[in-house]
Amino acid sequence: MHITIGVKIFGIAAGLLVLMGAAAGLSMRMTRTVDAQLVVLDKYYFPAYVRLAQANIHSVQESAYIRRLLLALDEGTPPDSTKIEDLRQRTRTSAEASDKELAEARERLNELIPDPIDFDDTVALARLDTHIEFLQEERRRYEAILAQLLEVAAAGQRSDENRILAELDSWRDDFDRRIEAARIEMRRLAGAAILGTRSFQERVVEISLALLALAGLLGLIVAAAVTTGLVRPVRRLLAGTAAVEQGALDTVVPVTSRDEIGRLTASFNNMVTELRVKAQIRETFGKYVDPRIVAGLIDRPELADPGGSRREMTILFCDMQNFTGFSEEMTPAALVTVMNRYLTVMSEPVREHNGIIDKYLGDGIMAFWGPPFTAADEHARLACLAGLDQLACLEAFDAELPHLTGVRRGLAKVQVRIGIATGEVVVGNIGSEQTRSYTVIGDTVNLASRLDGACKSYGARALISEATQREVGDAVELREIDTVLVRGKTEPEHVFELLGRKGNLSARQRELRAAYATALAAYRRRSWDEAVGGFESSLAIDPEDPPSRVMLARVLQFRERPPADDWDGVWMLEEK
C-alpha cells in the first residue's frame, strides 16, 4: 500500500497532537495543584504570619499607652480625667486589637490544619496553634494584672504600683519572646511551604519536557521512513530541536533547500536566536538591579565578562551623621518610615545626574559614575553636582520629619557626610555563581569611604579627592582643606571641600576661602604664629567654620610641640 508523504506527515502530526494533548492535560492537572498550593499560602500561611506580627505590634502599643496612663495618673491633683480616659480607651483598643489578631491567627491555623492541600507540616501547625492558645491565656492573665496595676495607681499606692509594674514588665518580656518565637515559626512554615510548591512546580516542568522529548523521538522514528531527500533535513532539524531542548541555544541548523523544509529550518534558526536573546535577558535581570545596568549589559554582551575590567570612575559615599543617636529616639516603625524617605531623597540626586546606586549601607549610600553609563569626561562633575543636590535636599527633608515621626518639637536637624573620589577601579560582575552584582572595587572606593569618614574629623559636609578636583574643572566651587595620608595608602592626598556650584559663593564665603588658603600655606611652611593668625582671621569671618577650628587647634598644638624636622605637612588620617 502506497502511503503518501501527506499521510505520513498527517500520522506524525496526529501522534504529536495526542502526546501534546496528554502533556497538556497532565500539565494542567499538576498546574491546578500548584495553584491550589499557592491559594493555601495566600489564604492561610501569609495571613497567619501577618496576624502574629500585628498582634505583637498592638501589644507593644498597649505597653506604651500603659506607661503614658501611669504617668497621667501620677500627674497633678486632681488628675486630668479626660486625658486618663482617652489613654484608657487607647489601651483597651490596643489590647482588643492584639487579642483579635491572635484569634484570627488561630482561626487561620485551624482552617489550615484539616485542609487536604498540606505540606507535611500538620503536626508543626498544631503545635503552633497550641502555642498561640497559650499566648491568649497569658493575655488574659496580663489583663488581670493590668487591672490591678491601674487600680493601685489610681489609689496612689506607689509601692504596690512599682511592684506590680515590675511583675507586668517581666511578663511583657516573656510574652514578647513567646510571640516572636511564634512569628518566626510561622515564617519558617511558610518558607517551607513555598519551597514545597517550588519543588512540585519543577517536577511539572520536568514531566512536560519529558513528554516533549518523547514526542520528538516519535517524530524521528516515523520520519525515518520518509524519502531520503526529506529525511535528512528533517533529521537535522529534529537534532537541532533536541539540542535546544537541552539548553544549547547556540545551535544553528544549516538550510540546504528552498522548499517548505528549508523555510521551516530558517524559521527555526530565527526562533533559536530569539530564545538566546530572551535567555540573556532573563539571566542578566536576575543578577542586576538598576535598569541601565541591565540594558547596558544586553546591548553590550562583552560587559557580562566575569573577569571584570579596569576603568576610571568616580565613587560617592554618603551617610547620616549621628545616626545611632538619631535612631534611638524613634520607634522601629517611625525609624523605618524615616529611613525609607531619607534614602529616597538622597537617591534622587544620584539618579538625576545619571549615577548608579551600587548599594545601601544602613543609613549610607554608595554610588558610582563612569563608562558605559556616563561619558569619561563627565563622571566627576556629575558626582559633585549630585553631592551638592543631596546637601540641598536636607532642608526640605527636615521639614518633613515632624510629619514622618509624629514629633513636632525637639527634632535635631539631619546632617550628612559625603566623600567623593575619582580613580581607577575594577568594575564587573562580582559574586557567586548563582547571584552576582555589577559593582566596583579598588583603592578609589576605599578612598571615597575614608573621605566620608574624614568629614567628621574636619567638620565638613562634603570632601573630594585631588583626582576629582582635577577632573571636575570649574564646574563647582572648592576649598582645599588639608593634605592627608589615609589608612592603607602610601601617597598623601590633597582633599578639598565641596562648597557649591560655580559662581554660587557669597562674598563672605570667597573671603573665608582666601583667608583659609593663606593660613594653610603658613601652616605648611611651619610658620605657626602666622598660621594661628590666619585661622583666627578665618574664624573672624565665620565663627562657625569647623575646618578652621580644627586646624587652629592643631596649629596651637604644633606651636607648643613642633613636629619632627622632616615633617612635610601631611596629616595621618585615622578615620575609616
C-alpha positions as CSV (number, residue, x, y, z in Angstrom):
1,M,0.0,0.0,0.0
2,H,1.4,3.3,-1.1
3,I,1.4,5.9,1.7
4,T,1.9,9.4,0.6
5,I,4.1,11.9,2.3
6,G,1.0,13.8,3.2
7,V,-0.4,10.8,5.0
8,K,2.9,10.2,6.8
9,I,3.0,13.8,7.9
10,F,-0.6,13.6,9.0
11,G,0.3,10.5,11.0
12,I,3.2,12.3,12.6
13,A,1.0,15.3,13.3
14,A,-1.7,13.1,14.8
15,G,0.7,11.3,17.1
16,L,2.3,14.5,18.2
17,L,-1.1,16.0,18.9
18,V,-2.0,13.1,21.1
19,L,1.2,13.3,23.1
20,M,0.9,17.1,23.3
21,G,-2.7,16.7,24.5
22,A,-1.6,14.2,27.1
23,A,1.2,16.5,28.2
24,A,-1.1,19.5,28.3
25,G,-3.7,17.5,30.3
26,L,-1.2,16.3,32.8
27,S,0.5,19.7,33.0
28,M,-2.9,21.3,33.5
29,R,-3.8,18.9,36.3
30,M,-0.5,19.4,38.0
31,T,-0.7,23.2,37.5
32,R,-4.0,23.2,39.2
33,T,-2.4,21.5,42.2
34,V,0.3,24.2,42.2
35,D,-2.5,26.9,42.0
36,A,-4.2,25.2,45.0
37,Q,-1.0,25.3,47.0
38,L,-0.5,29.0,46.1
39,V,-4.1,29.6,47.3
40,V,-3.3,27.9,50.6
41,L,-0.2,30.0,51.0
42,D,-2.1,33.2,50.3
43,K,-5.2,32.3,52.3
44,Y,-3.7,30.8,55.4
45,Y,0.1,30.9,55.8
46,F,0.7,34.6,55.0
47,P,-2.3,36.0,56.8
48,A,-1.5,33.9,59.9
49,Y,2.1,35.3,59.8
50,V,0.8,38.9,59.4
51,R,-1.7,38.5,62.2
52,L,1.0,37.3,64.6
53,A,3.2,40.3,63.6
54,Q,0.2,42.7,64.0
55,A,-0.6,41.2,67.4
56,N,3.0,41.9,68.5
57,I,2.8,45.5,67.3
58,H,-0.6,46.1,69.1
59,S,0.8,44.6,72.2
60,V,3.8,46.9,72.1
61,Q,1.4,49.9,71.5
62,E,-0.6,48.8,74.5
63,S,2.5,48.7,76.7
64,A,3.4,52.3,75.5
65,Y,-0.1,53.5,76.4
66,I,0.0,51.9,79.8
67,R,3.2,53.8,80.5
68,R,1.6,57.1,79.5
69,L,-1.5,56.2,81.5
70,L,0.6,55.6,84.6
71,L,2.3,58.9,84.1
72,A,-1.0,60.7,83.7
73,L,-2.3,59.1,86.9
74,D,0.7,60.4,88.8
75,E,0.4,63.9,87.3
76,G,-1.1,66.8,89.3
77,T,-4.0,66.9,91.6
78,P,-6.7,66.4,90.5
79,P,-5.5,64.3,87.5
80,D,-6.7,65.2,84.0
81,S,-9.7,62.8,83.7
82,T,-10.2,63.5,80.0
83,K,-6.6,62.5,79.2
84,I,-6.8,59.5,81.5
85,E,-10.0,58.3,79.9
86,D,-8.5,58.7,76.5
87,L,-5.4,56.7,77.4
88,R,-7.6,54.0,79.0
89,Q,-9.6,53.8,75.8
90,R,-6.4,53.6,73.7
91,T,-5.0,50.9,76.0
92,R,-8.2,48.9,75.7
93,T,-8.3,49.4,71.9
94,S,-4.7,48.1,71.5
95,A,-5.4,45.2,73.8
96,E,-8.5,44.2,71.9
97,A,-6.7,44.6,68.6
98,S,-3.9,42.3,69.9
99,D,-6.4,39.7,71.1
100,K,-8.3,39.9,67.8
101,E,-5.1,39.4,65.8
102,L,-4.1,36.3,67.9
103,A,-7.7,34.9,67.5
104,E,-7.6,35.4,63.8
105,A,-4.1,33.8,63.5
106,R,-5.5,30.7,65.3
107,E,-8.6,30.8,63.1
108,R,-6.3,30.6,60.0
109,L,-4.3,27.8,61.5
110,N,-7.5,25.8,62.5
111,E,-8.8,26.2,58.9
112,L,-5.4,25.2,57.5
113,I,-4.8,22.0,59.6
114,P,-7.6,19.9,58.1
115,D,-7.1,21.3,54.5
116,P,-6.3,18.4,52.1
117,I,-3.6,20.5,50.5
118,D,-0.8,20.2,53.0
119,F,2.9,20.4,53.1
120,D,3.6,17.7,55.7
121,D,3.5,20.2,58.5
122,T,0.3,19.4,60.2
123,V,2.0,18.5,63.5
124,A,4.1,21.6,63.5
125,L,0.9,23.7,62.8
126,A,-0.9,22.0,65.6
127,R,2.0,22.8,68.0
128,L,2.0,26.4,66.8
129,D,-1.8,26.6,67.4
130,T,-1.3,25.3,71.0
131,H,1.4,27.9,71.5
132,I,-0.8,30.7,70.3
133,E,-3.6,29.4,72.6
134,F,-1.2,29.6,75.5
135,L,-0.4,33.2,74.4
136,Q,-4.1,34.0,74.6
137,E,-4.3,32.6,78.1
138,E,-1.3,34.7,79.0
139,R,-3.0,37.7,77.6
140,R,-6.0,37.2,79.9
141,R,-3.7,36.9,82.9
142,Y,-1.9,40.0,81.7
143,E,-5.2,42.0,81.6
144,A,-5.9,40.9,85.2
145,I,-2.6,42.1,86.4
146,L,-3.0,45.3,84.4
147,A,-6.4,46.0,86.0
148,Q,-4.8,45.5,89.4
149,L,-2.0,47.9,88.5
150,L,-4.3,50.6,87.3
151,E,-6.4,50.2,90.5
152,V,-3.4,50.8,92.8
153,A,-2.1,53.5,90.5
154,A,-5.4,55.4,90.7
155,A,-5.3,55.0,94.5
156,G,-1.8,56.4,94.7
157,Q,-0.3,53.3,96.2
158,R,3.2,53.9,94.7
159,S,5.0,50.9,96.4
160,D,2.3,48.5,95.2
161,E,2.3,50.2,91.8
162,N,6.1,49.7,91.4
163,R,5.9,46.0,92.5
164,I,3.0,45.2,90.1
165,L,4.6,47.2,87.3
166,A,7.8,45.2,87.7
167,E,5.8,42.0,87.5
168,L,4.0,43.3,84.5
169,D,7.3,44.2,82.8
170,S,8.6,40.7,83.5
171,W,5.5,39.2,82.0
172,R,5.7,41.5,79.0
173,D,9.3,40.5,78.2
174,D,8.3,36.8,78.4
175,F,5.3,37.4,76.2
176,D,7.3,39.3,73.6
177,R,9.8,36.4,73.4
178,R,7.0,33.9,73.0
179,I,5.1,35.8,70.4
180,E,8.3,36.4,68.5
181,A,9.0,32.7,68.6
182,A,5.5,32.0,67.2
183,R,6.0,34.5,64.4
184,I,9.4,33.0,63.5
185,E,7.9,29.5,63.5
186,M,5.1,30.7,61.2
187,R,7.6,32.3,58.9
188,R,9.6,29.1,58.8
189,L,6.5,27.1,58.0
190,A,5.5,29.5,55.2
191,G,9.0,29.3,53.8
192,A,8.9,25.5,53.8
193,A,5.6,25.6,52.1
194,I,6.9,27.9,49.4
195,L,9.9,25.6,48.8
196,G,7.5,22.6,48.6
197,T,5.4,24.4,46.0
198,R,8.5,25.3,44.0
199,S,9.7,21.7,44.1
200,F,6.4,20.5,42.8
201,Q,6.4,23.1,40.1
202,E,9.9,21.9,39.0
203,R,8.5,18.4,38.7
204,V,5.7,19.6,36.5
205,V,8.3,21.2,34.2
206,E,10.4,18.1,34.1
207,I,7.5,15.8,33.2
208,S,6.4,18.3,30.5
209,L,9.9,18.3,29.0
210,A,10.0,14.5,29.1
211,L,6.7,14.3,27.2
212,L,8.0,16.8,24.6
213,A,11.2,14.7,24.2
214,L,9.1,11.6,23.7
215,A,7.2,13.5,21.0
216,G,10.4,14.4,19.3
217,L,11.7,10.8,19.4
218,L,8.5,9.5,17.9
219,G,8.8,12.1,15.1
220,L,12.3,10.9,14.4
221,I,11.2,7.2,14.2
222,V,8.3,7.9,11.8
223,A,10.3,10.3,9.7
224,A,13.0,7.6,9.1
225,A,10.6,6.0,6.6
226,V,10.2,9.1,4.5
227,T,12.2,9.6,1.3
228,T,15.9,10.4,1.6
229,G,15.5,13.9,0.4
230,L,13.0,14.7,3.2
231,V,14.5,12.6,6.0
232,R,18.0,14.3,6.0
233,P,16.9,17.9,6.6
234,V,14.1,16.8,8.9
235,R,16.7,14.8,11.0
236,R,18.9,17.8,11.2
237,L,16.0,19.9,12.2
238,L,15.0,17.4,14.9
239,A,18.6,17.1,16.1
240,G,18.7,20.9,16.4
241,T,15.4,20.8,18.3
242,A,16.7,18.3,20.8
243,A,19.9,20.3,21.3
244,V,17.9,23.5,22.0
245,E,15.6,21.5,24.3
246,Q,18.7,20.5,26.3
247,G,19.8,24.2,26.6
248,A,22.2,24.5,23.6
249,L,20.9,27.9,22.4
250,D,23.9,28.4,20.1
251,T,22.5,25.7,17.7
252,V,22.3,26.6,14.0
253,V,20.7,24.1,11.6
254,P,22.1,24.6,8.0
255,V,19.5,25.4,5.3
256,T,20.0,23.0,2.4
257,S,16.9,23.6,0.3
258,R,14.4,26.2,-0.7
259,D,11.2,24.2,-0.1
260,E,8.9,24.1,2.9
261,I,11.6,22.3,4.9
262,G,14.2,24.9,4.1
263,R,11.8,27.7,5.1
264,L,11.0,25.8,8.3
265,T,14.7,25.4,9.0
266,A,15.2,29.2,8.6
267,S,12.3,29.9,10.9
268,F,13.7,27.5,13.5
269,N,17.0,29.3,13.4
270,N,15.3,32.7,13.9
271,M,13.3,31.2,16.8
272,V,16.6,29.9,18.5
273,T,18.1,33.4,18.1
274,E,15.1,35.0,19.9
275,L,15.3,32.3,22.6
276,R,19.0,33.1,23.0
277,V,18.3,36.9,23.4
278,K,15.5,36.2,25.9
279,A,17.7,33.8,27.9
280,Q,20.3,36.5,28.1
281,I,17.7,39.0,29.4
282,R,16.5,36.6,32.0
283,E,19.9,35.7,33.2
284,T,21.1,39.3,33.3
285,F,17.9,40.6,35.0
286,G,18.4,38.0,37.8
287,K,21.8,39.5,38.6
288,Y,21.4,43.3,38.2
289,V,19.1,45.8,39.7
290,D,19.5,49.1,38.1
291,P,17.6,49.1,34.7
292,R,20.5,50.9,33.0
293,I,22.9,48.1,34.1
294,V,20.5,45.5,32.6
295,A,20.0,47.5,29.4
296,G,23.8,48.1,29.0
297,L,24.7,44.5,29.5
298,I,22.1,43.3,26.9
299,D,23.2,45.9,24.4
300,R,26.9,45.2,25.0
301,P,27.3,41.5,26.0
302,E,31.0,41.9,26.5
303,L,30.3,43.7,29.7
304,A,29.0,40.5,31.2
305,D,32.5,39.0,31.3
306,P,33.0,37.8,34.8
307,G,36.7,38.8,34.7
308,G,35.9,42.5,35.0
309,S,37.9,45.4,33.7
310,R,39.7,48.5,34.9
311,R,38.2,51.9,34.3
312,E,38.4,55.4,35.7
313,M,35.3,56.2,37.6
314,T,34.0,58.5,40.4
315,I,32.7,57.0,43.6
316,L,30.4,58.7,46.1
317,F,29.7,57.7,49.7
318,C,27.0,59.4,51.7
319,D,25.8,58.7,55.2
320,M,23.9,60.4,58.0
321,Q,25.7,62.0,60.9
322,N,25.0,60.7,64.4
323,F,22.6,58.0,63.0
324,T,22.8,56.0,66.2
325,G,21.6,58.9,68.4
326,F,19.0,59.8,65.8
327,S,17.6,56.3,65.7
328,E,17.4,55.7,69.4
329,E,14.8,58.4,69.8
330,M,12.3,56.7,67.5
331,T,10.1,53.7,67.5
332,P,11.0,51.0,65.0
333,A,8.0,51.8,62.8
334,A,8.9,55.5,62.7
335,L,12.6,54.8,62.1
336,V,11.7,52.6,59.1
337,T,9.4,55.3,57.7
338,V,12.1,58.0,58.2
339,M,14.9,55.9,56.7
340,N,12.9,54.9,53.7
341,R,12.1,58.5,53.0
342,Y,15.7,59.7,53.7
343,L,17.2,57.1,51.3
344,T,14.6,58.1,48.7
345,V,15.5,61.8,49.0
346,M,19.3,61.1,49.0
347,S,19.0,58.7,46.0
348,E,17.1,61.1,43.7
349,P,20.1,63.4,43.0
350,V,22.2,60.4,42.1
351,R,19.7,59.2,39.6
352,E,19.0,62.7,38.2
353,H,22.7,63.0,37.5
354,N,23.0,59.6,35.8
355,G,24.7,57.9,38.7
356,I,24.3,54.2,39.6
357,I,23.2,53.3,43.1
358,D,25.6,50.4,43.9
359,K,24.2,49.5,47.4
360,Y,22.6,50.9,50.5
361,L,24.7,50.5,53.6
362,G,22.3,51.0,56.5
363,D,21.9,54.8,56.5
364,G,24.6,55.2,53.8
365,I,24.6,55.1,50.1
366,M,27.4,54.0,47.7
367,A,27.1,55.2,44.1
368,F,29.4,55.4,41.1
369,W,29.7,57.2,37.8
370,G,31.6,56.2,34.7
371,P,31.5,54.4,31.4
372,P,29.4,52.9,29.9
373,F,26.7,54.8,31.8
374,T,28.3,58.3,31.7
375,A,30.9,59.8,29.4
376,A,34.5,59.5,30.5
377,D,34.9,63.3,30.9
378,E,31.6,63.8,32.8
379,H,31.6,61.4,35.8
380,A,33.5,63.6,38.3
381,R,31.3,66.7,37.5
382,L,28.1,64.7,37.7
383,A,29.1,63.1,41.1
384,C,29.9,66.5,42.6
385,L,26.7,68.0,41.4
386,A,24.8,65.1,42.8
387,G,26.5,65.6,46.2
388,L,25.6,69.3,46.2
389,D,22.0,68.5,45.4
390,Q,22.0,65.9,48.3
391,L,23.0,68.7,50.7
392,A,20.4,71.0,49.2
393,C,17.7,68.4,49.8
394,L,18.3,68.3,53.6
395,E,16.3,71.4,54.4
396,A,13.2,70.0,52.7
397,F,13.7,66.6,54.4
398,D,14.0,68.3,57.8
399,A,10.7,70.0,57.1
400,E,9.1,66.5,56.6
401,L,10.4,65.0,59.8
402,P,7.6,66.1,62.1
403,H,5.1,64.6,59.8
404,L,7.1,61.4,59.3
405,T,7.8,60.9,63.1
406,G,4.7,62.4,64.6
407,V,7.0,64.5,66.9
408,R,6.6,68.2,66.5
409,R,9.3,69.6,68.7
410,G,12.9,68.7,69.7
411,L,13.9,67.0,66.5
412,A,17.6,67.5,65.6
413,K,18.4,68.6,62.0
414,V,19.7,65.8,59.8
415,Q,23.2,66.3,58.5
416,V,25.1,64.1,56.1
417,R,28.7,63.4,55.3
418,I,29.8,62.9,51.7
419,G,33.1,61.5,50.3
420,I,33.9,61.6,46.6
421,A,36.9,60.1,44.9
422,T,38.0,59.6,41.3
423,G,40.4,57.0,40.0
424,E,40.9,53.6,38.6
425,V,38.6,50.8,39.8
426,V,37.8,47.2,38.9
427,V,34.3,47.0,37.6
428,G,32.4,43.9,36.7
429,N,30.3,41.0,37.9
430,I,31.3,40.1,41.4
431,G,29.5,37.4,43.5
432,S,28.7,33.8,43.5
433,E,27.8,31.6,40.5
434,Q,24.1,31.9,41.4
435,T,23.9,35.7,42.2
436,R,26.2,38.4,41.1
437,S,26.4,42.2,41.4
438,Y,27.7,44.6,38.9
439,T,29.9,46.7,41.2
440,V,33.2,48.5,41.6
441,I,36.1,47.7,43.9
442,G,39.6,49.1,44.5
443,D,41.6,51.8,46.3
444,T,39.4,54.6,44.9
445,V,36.3,53.0,46.5
446,N,38.2,52.8,49.8
447,L,39.4,56.4,49.4
448,A,35.9,57.7,48.9
449,S,34.8,55.9,52.1
450,R,37.7,57.3,54.0
451,L,36.8,60.8,52.8
452,D,33.3,60.2,54.0
453,G,34.7,59.4,57.5
454,A,37.2,62.4,57.3
455,C,34.2,64.8,57.1
456,K,33.7,64.0,60.8
457,S,37.3,65.0,61.7
458,Y,37.2,68.3,59.8
459,G,33.5,69.1,60.4
460,A,33.0,69.3,56.7
461,R,29.9,68.1,54.9
462,A,31.5,67.0,51.6
463,L,35.1,66.2,50.8
464,I,36.5,65.2,47.4
465,S,39.9,63.8,46.4
466,E,42.6,65.5,44.4
467,A,41.9,63.5,41.3
468,T,38.2,64.5,41.5
469,Q,39.3,68.2,41.8
470,R,41.4,67.9,38.7
471,E,38.6,66.2,36.7
472,V,35.7,68.4,37.8
473,G,37.3,71.5,36.4
474,D,35.5,74.8,37.0
475,A,32.0,73.3,37.4
476,V,32.0,73.7,41.2
477,E,33.5,75.9,43.9
478,L,36.1,74.2,46.1
479,R,38.3,74.9,49.1
480,E,41.5,72.9,49.8
481,I,41.2,71.6,53.4
482,D,44.4,69.7,54.1
483,T,46.9,67.1,52.9
484,V,46.2,63.7,54.4
485,L,47.5,60.2,54.4
486,V,44.6,57.8,54.7
487,R,45.0,54.3,56.2
488,G,46.0,51.7,53.6
489,K,47.8,54.2,51.2
490,T,51.4,55.3,50.9
491,E,50.9,58.5,49.0
492,P,49.4,61.7,50.6
493,E,46.2,63.1,49.2
494,H,45.1,66.7,48.9
495,V,41.5,66.9,50.0
496,F,39.0,69.6,49.0
497,E,35.7,70.7,50.5
498,L,32.8,70.9,48.1
499,L,31.2,74.3,48.6
500,G,28.7,74.9,45.7
501,R,28.1,75.2,42.0
502,K,30.4,77.5,40.1
503,G,29.6,81.2,40.8
504,N,27.3,80.4,43.7
505,L,29.5,81.6,46.6
506,S,28.8,84.7,48.5
507,A,31.4,87.4,49.1
508,R,31.8,86.1,52.7
509,Q,32.5,82.6,51.5
510,R,35.0,83.7,49.0
511,E,36.8,85.9,51.7
512,L,36.8,82.9,54.0
513,R,38.3,80.6,51.4
514,A,41.1,83.1,50.6
515,A,41.9,83.5,54.3
516,Y,41.9,79.8,54.9
517,A,44.2,79.2,51.9
518,T,46.7,81.8,53.3
519,A,46.6,80.2,56.8
520,L,47.0,76.7,55.3
521,A,50.1,77.8,53.3
522,A,51.6,79.3,56.5
523,Y,50.9,76.0,58.3
524,R,52.7,74.0,55.7
525,R,55.7,76.4,56.0
526,R,55.7,75.7,59.8
527,S,55.0,79.4,60.3
528,W,52.9,78.7,63.4
529,D,52.3,82.3,64.5
530,E,51.3,83.3,61.0
531,A,49.1,80.2,60.7
532,V,47.4,80.9,64.0
533,G,46.6,84.4,62.9
534,G,45.4,83.2,59.6
535,F,43.0,80.6,61.0
536,E,41.8,83.2,63.6
537,S,41.1,85.5,60.7
538,S,39.0,82.8,59.1
539,L,37.0,82.3,62.3
540,A,36.5,86.1,62.5
541,I,34.9,85.9,59.1
542,D,32.8,82.8,60.0
543,P,33.0,81.8,63.7
544,E,31.1,78.6,62.9
545,D,33.6,77.3,60.3
546,P,34.6,73.8,61.6
547,P,37.7,73.2,59.4
548,S,39.2,76.5,60.7
549,R,38.5,75.5,64.3
550,V,40.2,72.0,63.7
551,M,43.2,73.5,62.0
552,L,43.6,76.3,64.6
553,A,43.6,73.7,67.4
554,R,46.2,71.6,65.5
555,V,48.5,74.6,64.9
556,L,48.3,75.7,68.5
557,Q,49.4,72.2,69.5
558,F,52.3,72.2,67.0
559,R,53.4,75.6,68.2
560,E,53.8,74.2,71.7
561,R,55.2,70.8,70.5
562,P,56.5,71.2,66.9
563,P,56.6,68.1,64.7
564,A,59.8,66.4,63.5
565,D,62.2,68.3,61.2
566,D,61.2,66.0,58.3
567,W,57.5,66.8,58.7
568,D,56.1,67.5,55.2
569,G,52.7,69.0,56.1
570,V,50.9,65.7,55.8
571,W,48.3,64.7,58.5
572,M,47.8,61.0,59.2
573,L,44.1,60.3,58.9
574,E,43.0,57.5,61.2
575,E,39.3,57.5,60.4
576,K,37.9,54.6,58.4
